[in-house]
Amino acid sequence: MNNQKPRGNWFMVMILLMIGVTLFLGARSARKAAAQQESSYSAFLSAAKAGSVSSVIIEQSEDIPSGIVYYVLSSDSKTRYFFNTSDVNMVQERLLALEASGTKIKWTLSTITHTPDILAIISVVLLVAVGFFVLMTFLRGGIGGGGANAQMMNFGKSRAVMVKGNKTTFRDVAGLDEEKADLEEIVDFLKTPGKYTELGARIPKGILLVGPPGTGKTLLAKAIAGEAKVPFFSISGSDFVEMFVGVGASRVRDLFQEAKKNAPCIVFIDEIDAVARQRGSGLGGSHDEREQTLNQLLVEMDGFGVNSGIIVLAATNRVDILDPAILRPGRFDRKVAISRPDVKGREAILKVHAQNKPLSEDVDLERIAQTTAGFSGADLENLMNEAAILAAKENRPYLTQKDMDLAFIKIGVGGEKRSRIISEKEKRITAYHEAGHAILFHVLPDVGPVHTISVIPTTLGAAGYTMPLPEKDEMFRTKGQMLQEIMVSLGGRIAEELIFGDVTTGASQDIKQATEEVRAMVMKYGMSQEAGMIHYGSEDSVFIGRDFGHTREYGEETASLLDGEIRRIMDECYTKAKAIVQENLPALKAVAEELIIKEKIGQQEFESIFEKASNHSVPEPAAEA
């Protein structure tokens, strides 16, 4: 810190010097301009004939007759007038003629020599030198002690952020009890390494945290460093790679040099798949900059010794595309799966995020946890934040259950766009479309129940929505459940056909979702008896170089068989779903008509309408164009 003040003083001196030189040159030019005034040959001749010219200087260019004539008037000795002439001899003859007539004029003839202005040259050189010095000082970050500009000259330096005194601990990580238990030995080793080394135990050099986005991988890494009270280096995989060759490898070396100086410590590389993808997958081959960075990372992880006090943590949600060399023992020895939280974990996470938010008595975090199956920790934090925003917009000092429900819908399908004006015909079509989904959700046993039905357009572009209410967490889906989900997707199109005798484009996303589900059943999960238990096709990941020449792994006959199976399953689901909707036409009409009036109905209201309609005969509505 003490070295930065003199640098700042020198910088100010240089700036003042630049300003002084600029002002000096400007004033000098201004003085020259003020002392001279342009004139003409006729004005000069008139003054000379009148005897008003006291002195004349004729400057003739070399080898050519042109030149410049300077003259001073007797009445104004401070101003020198000048004019350009194309014939110096003519001016001399005129002056000789005037002298012969008795007019006294002092005049001289000289040849123009281009003598450099030494002072101006020195001033310009000094100005350029000072400017260059200031530019270099700025690029090196010497101004005010560095900062972001220092990175411009330090391409090879690591961009890892070192945090000391990290306050995050395992108490701040909810819903990951088993994962925390699996990592407690790492914390114990960093605190008391002696008891492990005495027994000859080798602590893993690297631990790979694998899981979907938003499940708390980064938070868990911070908590490990906070529990062990050791420095925490944090960097993203994308921070290693630049457009300049060799920069990534240099940053890896610098990162581990800093880590060795601060051992024991934790090095955390987030999104490591950005730099550790399988080699040979790029167009650059072995000379690809990313692959050079990965090679250096492998070398560095081999370089630091066993039980050296450096633990490398990395996070990714694409472990399938990582290079095998980085996953072998001795590098990332252990993989810890960070999955989405179960219902108890979600409730614990909600309690953590509700600590600084005032809740009303009707807020039931247990119920919210039950209805948010599949939500990650980040999703739950976003849910609480959206609810808080809704409460603040209504100027309420606390959050209510209604805020939670609206936030849940906003995250799931988007906010309501009530300002959009829709015609009664579109509203009616949407009501029957959504009622078709709702009927199948309610009747089929392995999907639903219905949480909310709405015909209010959303900010995500949907004309309406039908939201189910998951009753429990499920690790696997059965074939029967998937078939029922496909039937639900087709419910909206079926309702349009039955009621209006025509179809719209509103079911395009439903058809796409159903097709993808059927395709996965046939080609990925082996749920087709005709296609067999065979995985067809490649994984979702795409390697540009490796897959350029990739061809389909089955022939035309098999492709025809797969297409036939996909079509057969889709047709069977459509037929079964249509039969259910036809059987419940009274309930379909009752729900749709209620939606047209109220625009949105909840679970209890829907179930009550369905029950009444099922017990009473309701006339089938007339078909509309």
N, C-alpha and C positions, 0 to 999 in steps of 0.2 A: 504493500500500500504506500510506503514512503517514497518509492521510486516514481510514482505516478505524478506527483505534484511538479517536480522539475520538468518532466516531459510536457506537462500542460503549460508551464511557463515558457519553455522553448517554443512551443507551438504558437503562443500568443506573440512572442517576439518576431517570429517569421511572418506571421500574418500582418503585423504592423509594418515590417520592412517592405512587404509586397505592396501594401497600401501607399507607403511613402514613395517608393520608386515609381509607381503608377502616377501619383500626383505630380512628381517632379517632371516626368516626361510630358505629361499633359500640360503643365504650366510652361515648360520650355517651348513646346510647339505653339502654345497660345501667344507667348511673347513674340515669337518670330512672325506669327500671322498678324499680330497687332502692329509691328514695326514696318510692315510692307503693305503696299496697296497697289492693286493692278490698275494699269492705265492703258493708253493707246498711242499709236504713232502720231496721229493727228493732234492729240492733246499735248504730246511732247513737243511737236514742231511749233505749235502756237505759243507755248511757254518759252521755247528757245528764242523765237523771233522777238518776243516781248522782253527778252533779257532777264527772265525770271528764273532760269535754270542756273544753279551755282556749280554743279558738278555732274559729270556723266561717266558711267562705267559701262563699257561694252564687253560682254563675255561672248566670245565666238567659239562654237563647237569645233572640234577637230575635223579637218578634211571636208567640212560642209559649210556653206555660206550662212547658215542660220545661226541664231544666237539670242541672247537676252540683253536688253538695254535697261540699266538702272539709272535713275536720275533723282536729284534732290533739288527742291525749290528753295530759292533764297528766303522766302517767307516762312518756310516750315522745314527746318533742318532735321527734325526728329523722324519724319516720315520719308521712306524711300519708295519711290514709284518705279514700276517696272512694266515692260511689255515685251512680247516675243516678236521677233522679226525674222523673216525668211531670207533677208539680204543685208548682212552686216555692212558690206561695202557701200550700199546706198546711204546708210545712216552716217558712215564716215564722210562721204562726199558732202552730205548736207551740213555736217558740223564744220568741215573745212570751208565751205562756202559762207557760212555765218561768220567764221573768224575773219575771212577776207573782207567781209562787209563791215567789220569793226565790232562785232559782238564778241565779248569775252566769255568763253566757256571753258572750264577745266574738264578735260575728258581724257580717259585712258582706255586702251584696248588690251584685253587679256584673253588667253585661251582657257576654256572650261576644263578643269581637271576634277575628276570624281574622287575627292579626298574623303575617306570614310569618317563618319562622326564617331570618334572613339568613345566619347562619353555615352552616346546613345547605345552603342554596341555593348558596352559594359553594363549599362542599365538593363538592357533586354536580356543579356545572358544571366545576370543576377536574378531577374524576375523569373526566368524559366527554371533556374536551379532551385529557387525557393518554392515554386509551384510543384516541382517534382518531389522535393523533400516532403512537402505537406501531403501530397497524394500518397506517397509510400507510408508515411506515418499513419494516415487514415486507414489504409488497407491493412496494415499490421495491427490495427486496434490499439495503437499507442495513445490515441486521444482519449483522455479521461479513463484510462485503465482498461481499454479493450472493449469487450462486448460482442455483439453478433457480428460486427465487421471483421473481427479477428478470424472468423471462420474462413473468410475469403482467401487468406494466405496460409491457412492451416488445414488444407484439404486432408492430409494424412492423419490428423489428430482425431482421437476418438470423440464421438459426440455423446458418450454416456454421461448421464447425470448421477453424481454421487450424493447420496443422502446420508447424513450422520444424525443420530438422535431420532431415528424413525419412531413415531409414536403408535403406529398401527400394530396391533397384536391379534392373537387368535380370538379374543373377545369380540373383535370387530367383524369377524367372519362367521356368519350364521348359515346353517343348513349344510355344512360340510364337515360333520363330526368325524366320519370315517377317514376322510382325506386328511384332516388335521392330525388324527392319530397316526396315520402312516408317515407323517412328516415330522413328528415330534422328536424322533431320534436324530434328525439333522440339527434341530435346535440344540438338543442335548450335546451333540458332538462339538458344535461351535462354542458352547459354554465350557464343557469339560472334555477336551479331546484326549486327555491322558488315559482315562479308563478304557478307551477303545484301542489306543495304540499298544497298551500293555498286553492286551489279549490278542494282538495281531489282526484286529479287525480293520477292514478297509472301507471307509465311508465312500459312498458313490460320488464320483467327480461331478456328474451331471444328472439332473432330474428333469424329465420332460412332463409338463402339465398338459394333458390332452383333454379337450372338451369343446362343446359348442360355444359360440360367441356369447359373452355376457354372463358366464357361469361363475366368474370370480377368480380366474387364474392369476391375474395381476395382483389382485387384492391379497390372495393367499401368499404370493411370493413376498409382498411387502410385510405381511404378518410374520413370516418366518424370520426376516431380518429384524423386525421389531422385537420379537420374543427373544432372539439371541443377542440383541443389542450390538450388532455389528454393522459396518458400512454397507450400503446397498447401492450397487451400480445398476442403473436402468437404461436400456437402449432398445430401440426397435430394429428388427432385421433389415428394414428398408433403409436405415441410416448408414449401413455399411457400404451400400452400392451407389456409385456415382457414374457419370459418363466418362470419367477419366480412368484410364487403365492403371491398376495397381493401388488405387485409393482405398478400396475395400480391404485389401490385405493389410495395408499400412494401418488402417483404423483398428483392425483386429489385434495387431501386435501392440499398438499403443494401449488398447483397452486392458489387455492382460498384464502389461507392464505396470499400469496403475493399480490393478487388482493385487499384484504381488507386493507392491509397496504398502498396501492397506490391509493385507491379510491379518487375521481371518476376516473374510467378507463374503458377500453374495453378489454374483453377477447375474442379472436377469435380462434375457433376450426375448422380447415380446415379438410375436408373429415371426418365429424363426423360419417358417417355410418360405419367407421372402428371399432368404439367402441360402437355405440348406435343401433346396429341391434336388431331386435326383439328377446326378451328372449325366451328360450326354443327351439331355432333353432340349437343349437350346440350339439355335442355328449356328452359334459361334464355336461349337465343339469344345475341346479342352482349353481353348484360349478365351472362352467367354469370361468376362469380368466377374460375373457372379460365381462362376466355378472356381476362379482363383481365390476369391474371398472365402468360399467354403473350404478349399484346400488349406488355407492359412488357419482357419478355425479348427480344423482337425489336428493340425500340427500343434497349435497352442494347447489344445486340451490334452494332447499326449505329453506336452512339454512340462507342465507343472506336476510336481511329484505327488505321490500318494499321501493323503492326510496333510496336505500343505495348508489347509484352512481356507481354500477357495472352493466354493460350491457354485456351480453354474446351473441356474434354473432357466428353463425355456418354456414358452407357451405356444401352442398351435392348435388349430381346429382342423388341420389337414395333415395328420400324421401319415396318411397313405402315400403322400407324394414326397416324403423326406428321403434323402439319400441313405441307403443301408449302412454306409460307413459311419455315419454319425450316431446310429442307434446301437452300435455294437457295445458290449461291455468294455469299460475303460473310458468311455466318453459319456454318453447318456445311459447310465447303468439301469436306471429305474424310470418307469412310466407310471404316472398317477392320473387316473381317469377322473376328470371333474365333470360330473353329469348334472343334468337339470335337477333341481331339488324336488323332493317328494312333498307331500302335503304338510308334514311336520316341519320340514326345512323351509317351505314357503311361509309358513306362519311365523317362524323365527326370524326370517329375513324381513317380513313386514313389520315386526315389532322393532327391529333395529332402525328401519327407515321412518318409523312413526315416533321415535323418541323426541324429535324436535318439532313435531306437528301436533297441535291441539286437536283431539278427536271428540266428537259428540258421543253420547251414550249409545246411540243406535248403530255405531260402527262395529261390525263383527269381523274381526281379523280372521277368525277361524273359518267363517263362511267364505270370505274372500279367498283364503288359501285353497279351499275346496273347489272354488269355481275357476281358479287360474291354473289348471293342470297344463303342464308344458311350458309355463313361464320360467324364464331364467331369472337370476338375481337382478340383472340389469332391467329386465322387463318389469319386475315388481317395483324397483326404485322409480322407474318411469311412471308406473301406475300411481304411486303415491304422490309424485310430483305433479302429474296432470290433475289429480284430485285437489291438491293444494291450490293450483292455478285457478281452477273453477270456483273454489271457495273465495279466493281473493277477488275474482271478478265480480262476485255478488256481495262484496264488502262484508263477509262473515268472518268472525275471528276463529272459527273452528271448522273442521271437516265433517261432513255428514255421510251417511251410507249412500245417499243419492249421488253425492260427488264421486264416490267410489264406483258406482254403477255406470255413471256417464263416462268416467275415465276409462273403465273397462271396455265400453263400446267404442270409444274414440280410438283406443289402441288397436282393437280388433278389426273394425271395419271403417274407421275414419269418423271425423266429426260430422254432425248433421248440418246439411246445407239447406236450411229452410227458405232462404232467399230465392232459390231456384223455382221458377214458375213452371209447372207441368200441367198438361191438359187433363181433363177428367178421364179421357180415354186411356192415356198413358198411366194415370193413377190406378185405374181399374185393372188394366193388364198387369201392372206390378203387384197389385193386391192379390190377384189370383195366382200369379207366379210364386210369390212368397208363401202363400197359403199351401200351395202344392208341396213345397219343401217341408213346411211345418207339419203337415199331415203325416208324411213319411217319417219324419223325426219322432213323432209321437207314437206311431203304430209299431214301427220296427223296434225290436227289443234291445239291440246292441248299439244303438246310436241315440243321441238326445239325452235327456228331454229338452224341450224348447225353453230357452231363457227369454228371448225377446224377438218379436216380429215387428218390422217397420217398413213403411213405404215412403219414408223421408229420404231424399237423395243424400249421399254422403260426399265428403270432400275428396274421397278416393275414386269417384266416378260411378259408384254403384247407384242404381235407381232405388234400391231398397235392400233389406238384408233379413236373414233369419239366423239367429245366433243360438247354437245349442248350449247346454249346460253340462259339462263333464261331471260325472258323479264320483269318479275315482281315477287314480293314476294307473296307467297301464304300460307295462314295459313292452309287450308284444301285441300285435293285432292278428286276429284269426282271419281265416279265409272268409268265413261267414260274415264277420264284421266288415271286412273290406267290400264284400258284395253289397251289403246294406248301405254303405257309404256311397257307392256308385248309384244305387237306386235313389238315394236322397238327392244326389246331384241332378238326376234326370226329372225330379218331381216338378220343377218349375215349367219345363218344356211340355210335360204331359198335361199339366193343368191348362196351359194355353191352348193346346190342341182340343181338349175336351170341352172347354167353355166357349172358345171363340172360333173354333174350326180353322184356325190359322196359327202360324208361329211367327215369332219375332227374333231379332238378333240378341235379345237380352239373355239368352241361355248360352252364349258362346263360351263364356268362362266356365260355366258348369260342364259343358261338353268336353272342353279341354282338360279339366280336372279329372273327369270320369275316364277319359281316354288314357291319361297318364297313369291312373290307378290300375286300369285293366292291363296296360302294357307291362307295368311292373310285376303284376301277378303272374303273367305268362313268361316274361323274359328274365326276371330277376329272382322271384321267390319260388319258382317251380310249382305253382298252384294249378297248372293245367295238365290234365291226364294225357291229353294228346301230345302236348309239347314235351312232357316229361320233366324230371327234376334236373334241368340243365340251365346253366347261366348263359344267356345269349348276349353278345355284345360286350363292349368295354365299359370301364368305370366312367364316372362323370368327369374325372379330371382329364385335361387335355395337355399333352406335351407337344409343343409346336414341332420340334425337330423329330422326335421319335415317332410321332403319329402321322407324319406327312405321308408315308407310304403304307399306312395301316389300311387293311382291307377287311371286309366283313368275314367273320369266322364261320359262316355257314352258307350253304348254297341257295339257289333260287327255289328249290323244292321246299327247303326248310322255311325260307322266308314266306312262301305262300301259305305254309301250314300255320306259322305264327300269326299272319294277318287274318287267317280264317278263325283261329281261336280267339283273337281279340274281338273280332266281329261277333262271334257266337256268344261270348260272355256278355258283351254289351247289349245284344238283342235280348238275351234271357233276362237281364236286369231290367231292361225297358219294359218287357212284357209283364213281369211280376209287379213292377212299380205302378204300371198303368192299371192293373187289376185292383190294387189297393186303393188308388185314388178314386177309381170308379165306384168302388164299394163304399167309399166315404164322401161321395159327392155332396150330401147335405151338410156335412161338417165343413167341407171345402168352401161351399157358398157362404155359410154363416160366418166363418172366420174372415173371408175376403170382404164381405159387406161391412163387417165391424171395422176392418182395417181402413176401408174407404172413409168411414166416418171419423175414427179416432186417430188414424195414421200410425199409431204404435200401441201394441198390447204386450203385456208381460205373461209370465208363465201361468200364474193362477187364473188369469182372465181367459187365456187361450184354452186351458184344460176345462174350464167351466163351459165355454162355448162349445167345445168339441163334445162334451158329455151331453149337453142339452140337445144338440143337433143329432147325435147318434140315437137318442131315445125318441125323437120326433121326426116325422117325415117332412122333409123340406123339398118343395118343387125344384126340379132341375132348371137352372137359368137358361134363357134362350141364347143360342149362339150369336156372336157378334162378329162382324167383319174385322 
